[in-house]
Each structure stands twice: as structure tokens, then as C-alpha cells.
Amino acid sequence: MIKQFSALLLAASLLACSKQATDETTVTPKEITYTVTTYAGKEQTGKTDGKLTEALFDDPVGLAIDSKDNLYIAEAGNYAVRIISPSGVVSTINSKASPFDSAPHRVHIGADDEVVISTIYPRNGWLCKTYSEKNGLQDFVIDPKAIDVMRTSTVFKNTKGDYFFFNSSSLSKLSPSLVLDRDWMKNVEAAATQLDGNIVSVDKNDNFYMLSGFFESTFNGPIKIISPDKSIKFLKGESSVSNPKVFNYGDGTLPKAYLGDVSGLCVDKTGVIYFIENNMGLGHRIRKIDLDKKVTTIAGGLTEGYKDGDDKDALFTYPSGIAVDSKGNIYVSDYNRIRKISIK
């Protein structure tokens, strides 16, 4: 009887210890920390392909990553689109039949891995350029009478093969068979100027993630999400900062977390939003919003600068493009460099 009681007491103790360990793991999860490195590029401008350590860029802006983890870079200064392969080789998309005569500023990857390239001033008759391994670089030509192409800046493609773009204040839709619905959605407020790029990401459910216009950002929030049924949802946070000198100032759960001036974003395959926040005098930071609307500062600081290292020490100078690969690595275009943010 004593042996049986001792065995039961031992089993109960082991169960209690196991439960305590489980509870502690649940209550105090390991904090995710990041490290920032210079992936490619240097301070000086140029156009050099090849090894990451030798590559030179001139004003890289928009970024996008395809299903094979090829990184595409819209490079305004060189009027080019560059590619960095998963093995770390830099190359340039070239085409004598379809050269760039206007600066690329956004790249977007369609569900079929077609690269949609938006340029600042499309020529009369073509809306954007597309690139695929099969077809190379091509002009996406439509009837110039169907749309005022000079007012169009950013083109995106959803999972169904439809193309969406801005024409003045309307969101237009072009089907795979090139049937145009010019006023698919009217009275869409644009962020800053249309050349900044309005739609900035599309998720797997064909929701558009956009930078809000000035008044929308002030009253409703800096990020708006337009669903396929045309309903709009805003991500809004607090607009004041209690202690901006702290690395993670303003972190927390929306709508209590602070959201500043968002200048670019992307959405990963799980639905987590990664965004760039450039606030005049209040930071050059990379942040994210998880599925529970928790806002976390990933890297960057109060002042502009250039510094690799731990997330809390790293510095950026008005970063613009952002993309995330299949392994969770974050890439940011920062001056003439491509920075990489990895989980430690």
C-alpha cells in the first residue's frame, strides 16, 4: 500500500512539473530578435552585376520576391529591373525589343510568377511591362483610347489573372481577356501622389493593401484593405508617441499601438503585414502587424543612418521597398543598398 501511494505521489509530481513547464512556455514565449546585414550594394551609385559583394545600384525602390525566392528590384536610377537569385547572383533584365524609357518604381509578382513592372511615365499605348522566364520582358499594350495612361502609376495582378490599376481616382480592372472595367471602384483616395504607388500589396485572398490618402490616414488610419467585394477596412492606431527614444516605441495591439507615416508594405503568405515607417524626426523603422493586430518593431531607430547589426542598433535612411522570402527573411531597399533582416 505504501509503495502504491509513493508511486501515485511521484506520478502526480511529474504531472505537476510538466504542466508548470507547459504553462511557463505559454506565458513567456521566447522573444524574436533580428539581425540586419547589407545584402548587396554600396554607398556609391553604379550598375554592376555579379557577386553580391561587387554589385552596385542606383536608387533601388520597389522590391518583390517570387515563389522561387528570386528577388526583383525596380531600380529608378538605372531605368532597370535587377534580379538577385537565391544563390546570390545579381543580374539585369534586358530586352532590345522592350527597353525601359521610364523609371521603374514598383514590381509585383502575380500568382503565376509573372512580374508586373510599373513605371513612372508609361508611354502612350502601354500600361506597364511584364516579365516571365518564358516570355522575357514585354510591353503590356492596351488601347490608348481606353485609359489615360499618363495617370496610371501602379499595376497589380490578382490570383485570378485580373490586372488592377489607378486611373485618376478610380480603381480600374482589366480581365485576362482584356475586357476593361474602367470604374470598377470609384472615388478611391490615393496616397500622396499617384507616382508613389497606391496599391502596394495583394494577399492570397485577393485583398488589396493600400497606403491611405492624406485625409484617410489622418482620420481612419495609414493602411486600408480593399476586399474583392469592394468593402474597405482601415488599420488605425494611436497618433502620438510617449517615448520616441525607446527602440520599440509605440508597439502594442491596434488600435492602441502607434502607427506613423507608412511608406511601403508587403504581406507574407500567412497574412502578416511588414511595413516601412518613415516619420520626419521620429524614426526610420521596419515593423510588422501579425494576425492578432499586434504591432512589433523589427529594426531601425529614431535617427537616419547606415548601420548593420542587432535590430536595436541597426539604422536605415528613408527605406522604400520591402519584401519577405519563403524563409521569413526581410529585404529592404535603403539608399543604394539592399538590406537583409534575418531572425537570429
Secondary structure, 3 states (H helix, E strand, C coil): CHHHHHHHHHHHHHHHHHHHHHHHHHHCCCCCCEEEEEEECCCCCCCECEECCCCECCCEEEEEECCCCCEEEEECCCCEEEEECCCCEEEECCCCCCCCCCCEEEEEECCCCCEEEEECCCCCCEEEEEEECCCEEEEEECCCCCCCHHHCCCEEECCCCCEEEEECCEEEEECCCCCEEEEEECCCCCCCCHHHCCEEEECCCCCEEEECCHHHHHHCCCEEEECCCCCEEEECCECCCCCCCCCCCCCEECCCCECCCEEEEEECCCCCEEEEEEECCCEEEEEEECCCCEEEEEEEECCCCCECEECCCCECCCCCCEEECCCCCEEEEECCEEEEEEEC
